[in-house]
Amino acid sequence: MRAFDDPSTRSFARIAGTLYLLIAGAGFFSILFVPARLGGAGDPATAFDAIAARPGLFVAGVGGDLVMMLS
């Protein structure tokens, strides 16, 4: 891909900026939003019950972490 040939090009900067915004959005979701919805901080039994009640939200949070790491 030509955008990665020269790091001083505008397209390289746009790709880096897009990935940075993706990291920020996925980080907000997986670090702030998901734990606030699941709750149970400090009590493992409550946390497990919340995860069991909303498994899709838990998996989406893990997916957000994965997107952050890959970006």
Phi and psi restraints in degrees (range 20) as a CNS / XPLOR table:
assign (resid 1 and name C) (resid 2 and name N)
       (resid 2 and name CA) (resid 2 and name C) 1.0 -71.4 20.0 2
assign (resid 2 and name N) (resid 2 and name CA)
       (resid 2 and name C) (resid 3 and name N) 1.0 -24.9 20.0 2
assign (resid 2 and name C) (resid 3 and name N)
       (resid 3 and name CA) (resid 3 and name C) 1.0 -65.7 20.0 2
assign (resid 3 and name N) (resid 3 and name CA)
       (resid 3 and name C) (resid 4 and name N) 1.0 -25.7 20.0 2
assign (resid 3 and name C) (resid 4 and name N)
       (resid 4 and name CA) (resid 4 and name C) 1.0 -94.5 20.0 2
assign (resid 4 and name N) (resid 4 and name CA)
       (resid 4 and name C) (resid 5 and name N) 1.0 0.6 20.0 2
assign (resid 4 and name C) (resid 5 and name N)
       (resid 5 and name CA) (resid 5 and name C) 1.0 -70.4 20.0 2
assign (resid 5 and name N) (resid 5 and name CA)
       (resid 5 and name C) (resid 6 and name N) 1.0 -42.0 20.0 2
assign (resid 5 and name C) (resid 6 and name N)
       (resid 6 and name CA) (resid 6 and name C) 1.0 -129.4 20.0 2
assign (resid 6 and name N) (resid 6 and name CA)
       (resid 6 and name C) (resid 7 and name N) 1.0 113.5 20.0 2
assign (resid 6 and name C) (resid 7 and name N)
       (resid 7 and name CA) (resid 7 and name C) 1.0 -68.7 20.0 2
assign (resid 7 and name N) (resid 7 and name CA)
       (resid 7 and name C) (resid 8 and name N) 1.0 -6.9 20.0 2
assign (resid 7 and name C) (resid 8 and name N)
       (resid 8 and name CA) (resid 8 and name C) 1.0 -93.1 20.0 2
assign (resid 8 and name N) (resid 8 and name CA)
       (resid 8 and name C) (resid 9 and name N) 1.0 6.3 20.0 2
assign (resid 8 and name C) (resid 9 and name N)
       (resid 9 and name CA) (resid 9 and name C) 1.0 -83.6 20.0 2
assign (resid 9 and name N) (resid 9 and name CA)
       (resid 9 and name C) (resid 10 and name N) 1.0 159.6 20.0 2
assign (resid 9 and name C) (resid 10 and name N)
       (resid 10 and name CA) (resid 10 and name C) 1.0 -68.2 20.0 2
assign (resid 10 and name N) (resid 10 and name CA)
       (resid 10 and name C) (resid 11 and name N) 1.0 -36.2 20.0 2
assign (resid 10 and name C) (resid 11 and name N)
       (resid 11 and name CA) (resid 11 and name C) 1.0 -66.8 20.0 2
assign (resid 11 and name N) (resid 11 and name CA)
       (resid 11 and name C) (resid 12 and name N) 1.0 -34.5 20.0 2
assign (resid 11 and name C) (resid 12 and name N)
       (resid 12 and name CA) (resid 12 and name C) 1.0 -63.1 20.0 2
assign (resid 12 and name N) (resid 12 and name CA)
       (resid 12 and name C) (resid 13 and name N) 1.0 -42.8 20.0 2
assign (resid 12 and name C) (resid 13 and name N)
       (resid 13 and name CA) (resid 13 and name C) 1.0 -66.2 20.0 2
assign (resid 13 and name N) (resid 13 and name CA)
       (resid 13 and name C) (resid 14 and name N) 1.0 -37.5 20.0 2
assign (resid 13 and name C) (resid 14 and name N)
       (resid 14 and name CA) (resid 14 and name C) 1.0 -67.0 20.0 2
assign (resid 14 and name N) (resid 14 and name CA)
       (resid 14 and name C) (resid 15 and name N) 1.0 -40.1 20.0 2
assign (resid 14 and name C) (resid 15 and name N)
       (resid 15 and name CA) (resid 15 and name C) 1.0 -64.2 20.0 2
assign (resid 15 and name N) (resid 15 and name CA)
       (resid 15 and name C) (resid 16 and name N) 1.0 -43.7 20.0 2
assign (resid 15 and name C) (resid 16 and name N)
       (resid 16 and name CA) (resid 16 and name C) 1.0 -63.3 20.0 2
assign (resid 16 and name N) (resid 16 and name CA)
       (resid 16 and name C) (resid 17 and name N) 1.0 -41.4 20.0 2
assign (resid 16 and name C) (resid 17 and name N)
       (resid 17 and name CA) (resid 17 and name C) 1.0 -65.4 20.0 2
assign (resid 17 and name N) (resid 17 and name CA)
       (resid 17 and name C) (resid 18 and name N) 1.0 -40.3 20.0 2
assign (resid 17 and name C) (resid 18 and name N)
       (resid 18 and name CA) (resid 18 and name C) 1.0 -63.7 20.0 2
assign (resid 18 and name N) (resid 18 and name CA)
       (resid 18 and name C) (resid 19 and name N) 1.0 -43.3 20.0 2
assign (resid 18 and name C) (resid 19 and name N)
       (resid 19 and name CA) (resid 19 and name C) 1.0 -65.0 20.0 2
assign (resid 19 and name N) (resid 19 and name CA)
       (resid 19 and name C) (resid 20 and name N) 1.0 -36.0 20.0 2
assign (resid 19 and name C) (resid 20 and name N)
       (resid 20 and name CA) (resid 20 and name C) 1.0 -65.5 20.0 2
assign (resid 20 and name N) (resid 20 and name CA)
       (resid 20 and name C) (resid 21 and name N) 1.0 -41.8 20.0 2
assign (resid 20 and name C) (resid 21 and name N)
       (resid 21 and name CA) (resid 21 and name C) 1.0 -65.6 20.0 2
assign (resid 21 and name N) (resid 21 and name CA)
       (resid 21 and name C) (resid 22 and name N) 1.0 -35.9 20.0 2
assign (resid 21 and name C) (resid 22 and name N)
       (resid 22 and name CA) (resid 22 and name C) 1.0 -64.2 20.0 2
assign (resid 22 and name N) (resid 22 and name CA)
       (resid 22 and name C) (resid 23 and name N) 1.0 -41.2 20.0 2
assign (resid 22 and name C) (resid 23 and name N)
       (resid 23 and name CA) (resid 23 and name C) 1.0 -62.9 20.0 2
assign (resid 23 and name N) (resid 23 and name CA)
       (resid 23 and name C) (resid 24 and name N) 1.0 -42.8 20.0 2
assign (resid 23 and name C) (resid 24 and name N)
       (resid 24 and name CA) (resid 24 and name C) 1.0 -65.1 20.0 2
assign (resid 24 and name N) (resid 24 and name CA)
       (resid 24 and name C) (resid 25 and name N) 1.0 -44.0 20.0 2
assign (resid 24 and name C) (resid 25 and name N)
       (resid 25 and name CA) (resid 25 and name C) 1.0 -66.4 20.0 2
assign (resid 25 and name N) (resid 25 and name CA)
       (resid 25 and name C) (resid 26 and name N) 1.0 -45.3 20.0 2
assign (resid 25 and name C) (resid 26 and name N)
       (resid 26 and name CA) (resid 26 and name C) 1.0 -67.1 20.0 2
assign (resid 26 and name N) (resid 26 and name CA)
       (resid 26 and name C) (resid 27 and name N) 1.0 -35.0 20.0 2
assign (resid 26 and name C) (resid 27 and name N)
       (resid 27 and name CA) (resid 27 and name C) 1.0 -66.4 20.0 2
assign (resid 27 and name N) (resid 27 and name CA)
       (resid 27 and name C) (resid 28 and name N) 1.0 -43.2 20.0 2
assign (resid 27 and name C) (resid 28 and name N)
       (resid 28 and name CA) (resid 28 and name C) 1.0 -58.7 20.0 2
assign (resid 28 and name N) (resid 28 and name CA)
       (resid 28 and name C) (resid 29 and name N) 1.0 -44.8 20.0 2
assign (resid 28 and name C) (resid 29 and name N)
       (resid 29 and name CA) (resid 29 and name C) 1.0 -65.1 20.0 2
assign (resid 29 and name N) (resid 29 and name CA)
       (resid 29 and name C) (resid 30 and name N) 1.0 -51.2 20.0 2
assign (resid 29 and name C) (resid 30 and name N)
       (resid 30 and name CA) (resid 30 and name C) 1.0 -82.7 20.0 2
assign (resid 30 and name N) (resid 30 and name CA)
       (resid 30 and name C) (resid 31 and name N) 1.0 -21.9 20.0 2
assign (resid 30 and name C) (resid 31 and name N)
       (resid 31 and name CA) (resid 31 and name C) 1.0 -99.6 20.0 2
assign (resid 31 and name N) (resid 31 and name CA)
       (resid 31 and name C) (resid 32 and name N) 1.0 -33.2 20.0 2
assign (resid 31 and name C) (resid 32 and name N)
       (resid 32 and name CA) (resid 32 and name C) 1.0 -106.3 20.0 2
assign (resid 32 and name N) (resid 32 and name CA)
       (resid 32 and name C) (resid 33 and name N) 1.0 -49.0 20.0 2
assign (resid 32 and name C) (resid 33 and name N)
       (resid 33 and name CA) (resid 33 and name C) 1.0 -71.6 20.0 2
assign (resid 33 and name N) (resid 33 and name CA)
       (resid 33 and name C) (resid 34 and name N) 1.0 -51.0 20.0 2
assign (resid 33 and name C) (resid 34 and name N)
       (resid 34 and name CA) (resid 34 and name C) 1.0 -63.6 20.0 2
assign (resid 34 and name N) (resid 34 and name CA)
       (resid 34 and name C) (resid 35 and name N) 1.0 -48.9 20.0 2
assign (resid 34 and name C) (resid 35 and name N)
       (resid 35 and name CA) (resid 35 and name C) 1.0 -63.5 20.0 2
assign (resid 35 and name N) (resid 35 and name CA)
       (resid 35 and name C) (resid 36 and name N) 1.0 -31.8 20.0 2
assign (resid 35 and name C) (resid 36 and name N)
       (resid 36 and name CA) (resid 36 and name C) 1.0 -67.4 20.0 2
assign (resid 36 and name N) (resid 36 and name CA)
       (resid 36 and name C) (resid 37 and name N) 1.0 -36.0 20.0 2
assign (resid 36 and name C) (resid 37 and name N)
       (resid 37 and name CA) (resid 37 and name C) 1.0 -76.2 20.0 2
assign (resid 37 and name N) (resid 37 and name CA)
       (resid 37 and name C) (resid 38 and name N) 1.0 -35.1 20.0 2
assign (resid 37 and name C) (resid 38 and name N)
       (resid 38 and name CA) (resid 38 and name C) 1.0 -81.5 20.0 2
assign (resid 38 and name N) (resid 38 and name CA)
       (resid 38 and name C) (resid 39 and name N) 1.0 -34.9 20.0 2
assign (resid 38 and name C) (resid 39 and name N)
       (resid 39 and name CA) (resid 39 and name C) 1.0 63.4 20.0 2
assign (resid 39 and name N) (resid 39 and name CA)
       (resid 39 and name C) (resid 40 and name N) 1.0 -157.8 20.0 2
assign (resid 39 and name C) (resid 40 and name N)
       (resid 40 and name CA) (resid 40 and name C) 1.0 80.0 20.0 2
assign (resid 40 and name N) (resid 40 and name CA)
       (resid 40 and name C) (resid 41 and name N) 1.0 22.4 20.0 2
assign (resid 40 and name C) (resid 41 and name N)
       (resid 41 and name CA) (resid 41 and name C) 1.0 -66.5 20.0 2
assign (resid 41 and name N) (resid 41 and name CA)
       (resid 41 and name C) (resid 42 and name N) 1.0 126.6 20.0 2
assign (resid 41 and name C) (resid 42 and name N)
       (resid 42 and name CA) (resid 42 and name C) 1.0 90.8 20.0 2
assign (resid 42 and name N) (resid 42 and name CA)
       (resid 42 and name C) (resid 43 and name N) 1.0 -12.9 20.0 2
assign (resid 42 and name C) (resid 43 and name N)
       (resid 43 and name CA) (resid 43 and name C) 1.0 -127.7 20.0 2
assign (resid 43 and name N) (resid 43 and name CA)
       (resid 43 and name C) (resid 44 and name N) 1.0 101.3 20.0 2
assign (resid 43 and name C) (resid 44 and name N)
       (resid 44 and name CA) (resid 44 and name C) 1.0 -59.8 20.0 2
assign (resid 44 and name N) (resid 44 and name CA)
       (resid 44 and name C) (resid 45 and name N) 1.0 -34.9 20.0 2
assign (resid 44 and name C) (resid 45 and name N)
       (resid 45 and name CA) (resid 45 and name C) 1.0 -66.5 20.0 2
assign (resid 45 and name N) (resid 45 and name CA)
       (resid 45 and name C) (resid 46 and name N) 1.0 -41.7 20.0 2
assign (resid 45 and name C) (resid 46 and name N)
       (resid 46 and name CA) (resid 46 and name C) 1.0 -66.7 20.0 2
assign (resid 46 and name N) (resid 46 and name CA)
       (resid 46 and name C) (resid 47 and name N) 1.0 -41.0 20.0 2
assign (resid 46 and name C) (resid 47 and name N)
       (resid 47 and name CA) (resid 47 and name C) 1.0 -62.8 20.0 2
assign (resid 47 and name N) (resid 47 and name CA)
       (resid 47 and name C) (resid 48 and name N) 1.0 -43.0 20.0 2
assign (resid 47 and name C) (resid 48 and name N)
       (resid 48 and name CA) (resid 48 and name C) 1.0 -64.0 20.0 2
assign (resid 48 and name N) (resid 48 and name CA)
       (resid 48 and name C) (resid 49 and name N) 1.0 -40.6 20.0 2
assign (resid 48 and name C) (resid 49 and name N)
       (resid 49 and name CA) (resid 49 and name C) 1.0 -63.5 20.0 2
assign (resid 49 and name N) (resid 49 and name CA)
       (resid 49 and name C) (resid 50 and name N) 1.0 -39.1 20.0 2
assign (resid 49 and name C) (resid 50 and name N)
       (resid 50 and name CA) (resid 50 and name C) 1.0 -66.8 20.0 2
assign (resid 50 and name N) (resid 50 and name CA)
       (resid 50 and name C) (resid 51 and name N) 1.0 -39.7 20.0 2
assign (resid 50 and name C) (resid 51 and name N)
       (resid 51 and name CA) (resid 51 and name C) 1.0 -67.7 20.0 2
assign (resid 51 and name N) (resid 51 and name CA)
       (resid 51 and name C) (resid 52 and name N) 1.0 -40.4 20.0 2
assign (resid 51 and name C) (resid 52 and name N)
       (resid 52 and name CA) (resid 52 and name C) 1.0 -66.3 20.0 2
assign (resid 52 and name N) (resid 52 and name CA)
       (resid 52 and name C) (resid 53 and name N) 1.0 -31.0 20.0 2
assign (resid 52 and name C) (resid 53 and name N)
       (resid 53 and name CA) (resid 53 and name C) 1.0 -76.6 20.0 2
assign (resid 53 and name N) (resid 53 and name CA)
       (resid 53 and name C) (resid 54 and name N) 1.0 -29.3 20.0 2
assign (resid 53 and name C) (resid 54 and name N)
       (resid 54 and name CA) (resid 54 and name C) 1.0 -131.6 20.0 2
assign (resid 54 and name N) (resid 54 and name CA)
       (resid 54 and name C) (resid 55 and name N) 1.0 68.7 20.0 2
assign (resid 54 and name C) (resid 55 and name N)
       (resid 55 and name CA) (resid 55 and name C) 1.0 -67.5 20.0 2
assign (resid 55 and name N) (resid 55 and name CA)
       (resid 55 and name C) (resid 56 and name N) 1.0 -30.6 20.0 2
assign (resid 55 and name C) (resid 56 and name N)
       (resid 56 and name CA) (resid 56 and name C) 1.0 -65.3 20.0 2
assign (resid 56 and name N) (resid 56 and name CA)
       (resid 56 and name C) (resid 57 and name N) 1.0 -39.2 20.0 2
assign (resid 56 and name C) (resid 57 and name N)
       (resid 57 and name CA) (resid 57 and name C) 1.0 -66.5 20.0 2
assign (resid 57 and name N) (resid 57 and name CA)
       (resid 57 and name C) (resid 58 and name N) 1.0 -39.4 20.0 2
assign (resid 57 and name C) (resid 58 and name N)
       (resid 58 and name CA) (resid 58 and name C) 1.0 -63.0 20.0 2
assign (resid 58 and name N) (resid 58 and name CA)
       (resid 58 and name C) (resid 59 and name N) 1.0 -44.9 20.0 2
assign (resid 58 and name C) (resid 59 and name N)
       (resid 59 and name CA) (resid 59 and name C) 1.0 -65.5 20.0 2
assign (resid 59 and name N) (resid 59 and name CA)
       (resid 59 and name C) (resid 60 and name N) 1.0 -37.8 20.0 2
assign (resid 59 and name C) (resid 60 and name N)
       (resid 60 and name CA) (resid 60 and name C) 1.0 -64.3 20.0 2
assign (resid 60 and name N) (resid 60 and name CA)
       (resid 60 and name C) (resid 61 and name N) 1.0 -36.5 20.0 2
assign (resid 60 and name C) (resid 61 and name N)
       (resid 61 and name CA) (resid 61 and name C) 1.0 -64.6 20.0 2
assign (resid 61 and name N) (resid 61 and name CA)
       (resid 61 and name C) (resid 62 and name N) 1.0 -41.3 20.0 2
assign (resid 61 and name C) (resid 62 and name N)
       (resid 62 and name CA) (resid 62 and name C) 1.0 -65.2 20.0 2
assign (resid 62 and name N) (resid 62 and name CA)
       (resid 62 and name C) (resid 63 and name N) 1.0 -38.8 20.0 2
assign (resid 62 and name C) (resid 63 and name N)
       (resid 63 and name CA) (resid 63 and name C) 1.0 -63.5 20.0 2
assign (resid 63 and name N) (resid 63 and name CA)
       (resid 63 and name C) (resid 64 and name N) 1.0 -38.6 20.0 2
assign (resid 63 and name C) (resid 64 and name N)
       (resid 64 and name CA) (resid 64 and name C) 1.0 -62.9 20.0 2
assign (resid 64 and name N) (resid 64 and name CA)
       (resid 64 and name C) (resid 65 and name N) 1.0 -40.5 20.0 2
assign (resid 64 and name C) (resid 65 and name N)
       (resid 65 and name CA) (resid 65 and name C) 1.0 -62.1 20.0 2
assign (resid 65 and name N) (resid 65 and name CA)
       (resid 65 and name C) (resid 66 and name N) 1.0 -41.0 20.0 2
assign (resid 65 and name C) (resid 66 and name N)
       (resid 66 and name CA) (resid 66 and name C) 1.0 -64.3 20.0 2
assign (resid 66 and name N) (resid 66 and name CA)
       (resid 66 and name C) (resid 67 and name N) 1.0 -41.8 20.0 2
assign (resid 66 and name C) (resid 67 and name N)
       (resid 67 and name CA) (resid 67 and name C) 1.0 -62.9 20.0 2
assign (resid 67 and name N) (resid 67 and name CA)
       (resid 67 and name C) (resid 68 and name N) 1.0 -40.7 20.0 2
assign (resid 67 and name C) (resid 68 and name N)
       (resid 68 and name CA) (resid 68 and name C) 1.0 -60.8 20.0 2
assign (resid 68 and name N) (resid 68 and name CA)
       (resid 68 and name C) (resid 69 and name N) 1.0 -45.3 20.0 2
assign (resid 68 and name C) (resid 69 and name N)
       (resid 69 and name CA) (resid 69 and name C) 1.0 -68.3 20.0 2
assign (resid 69 and name N) (resid 69 and name CA)
       (resid 69 and name C) (resid 70 and name N) 1.0 -37.5 20.0 2
assign (resid 69 and name C) (resid 70 and name N)
       (resid 70 and name CA) (resid 70 and name C) 1.0 -75.5 20.0 2
assign (resid 70 and name N) (resid 70 and name CA)
       (resid 70 and name C) (resid 71 and name N) 1.0 -27.0 20.0 2
